[in-house]
């Protein structure tokens, strides 16, 4: 059996850590599991980690949100916002501060650091692979991540447990709770992959819902690079008619949102009744104005993203936005692993999703929530 359960939430994931600890406390007769850890910085910007309790022989779960840009630090008298690189360094400092004394260390990194830099097309770094190898060499037992941009990153560390977890169950629950008038059949609902990389996600949900899928193909200009990638020239649709249907676009992230909004606009122009968007990570790196404008024009109806990463207060206030709560799910994963049980049913929720859909079709879903 693993050692005594302990949770270390880095500052980037402090809110998630506190909520997960409260849930675990409810399940364990009021016992709390958070261990205080600090990451003070010198005026030069250098930092260290200090853990305020013993971790000897403990089963440690370290939670980090590498996308939380709201956290700042002072360097040479100037304010800097923490980047994913800064958060990753703090994670390594935290692992190092355990000094090999913990019984087992599991890293919960919802957004896989550098997950989009997963392959080489020219002379360039493979940052995600380097990160995984570093974590493995530091003695981490396993990593839990969600909806990795490319799940084949598991191949980098074949001897370390890397669980890529789908939030499809929580998206389904949120959608069916929010809307009572969906007709879940192939004549009324279609799942859409905004590019070829999202096809597997769309196929998984479409199969459980018993509906069809459509896919957009991104035509890119490979003669130039803008903001680190080849710009998209157009989105070409492959699939049957969407006229009069509710369509659900499924992807791992919304970054600037340009491609997602272009996809939504085209679907509306093709006659879609309603356009919903499921995206695990809502980064919204270029702000919310163009989403407000697109919503005002009726180009989409609702966007669902998880609370696995930092959500700006102004985002949560938008009428077109739904936050999908993952805290109880994270707590269940931690509790199940610490008890030495399999998490297979948690990370492969096909049966539970199908049960939800069947209850919804029988108009019994809300009564059973």
C-alpha angles and dihedrals in degrees: 000000000000120000129264112313116253131169126206114191114192115221089260089062100030094123093050090047094052093048093046090049091053091052093048089048090056089054095045105048097266098312115145126214108187115119115203114241127175133197107199119184133213118229088260090064095253116134146190138194124242119189112201099205137047115272096185112144092351130140099236126199113191115196119200133172107201091185097062103116094166093084117091138189135188122248122176089345095305129110116243127187113227114252127204087263091057092049091049091052090052089051091054090047089053092050090048091050089060084066095202092297098113118094091223136354123207120184117211105201107165095187106045107234111249089355091152091057091068103129142031124242096165138352097324141124126269097219100171092051091048090051093051093049091049092050091049093049091050089062102259111159099205145349127219115202134164129235096338114210088239115014090198087083084088086077090068092070106029093165096051124070111250111174116195105200126200120218090203092118093056093045090052092049093048093048096048091046093050097047126043098177102065117126104210104209138099092264095059110026133048132175117223129207107207090207139001092269092063095051096099092055092050093046092051094054096037091054092053092045091046094233138118131263135223128197138205120216116213113222107204137193102237093183093078142032122220120184091347100311142067109271119247114244098187145342113235118197124226116189147061126303118300095192111140093001134122106238127197118202112207124197141143098243148004108217113165088345098224096122094042093051092046089053092049092048092052092049091053090048089052089058104264112166096216132359119211125182126211113191123163094209122036104196097159089188095176097047133256104278097098090048090053090050094047091048091049088054091052094245093136136011108207140357120210120195131160129250090234089113133035114294119204114234091235090056093053089051094058115109091219094056131090121187114214109213115225101169097102090047092054090047090051091051092050094045093047094048093047091052089055095246131134119267092200095113091049097051095038101048098165094122094050093047090052090050090052092050093049091050091048092052089051090049089242099109099097092042090057098046 
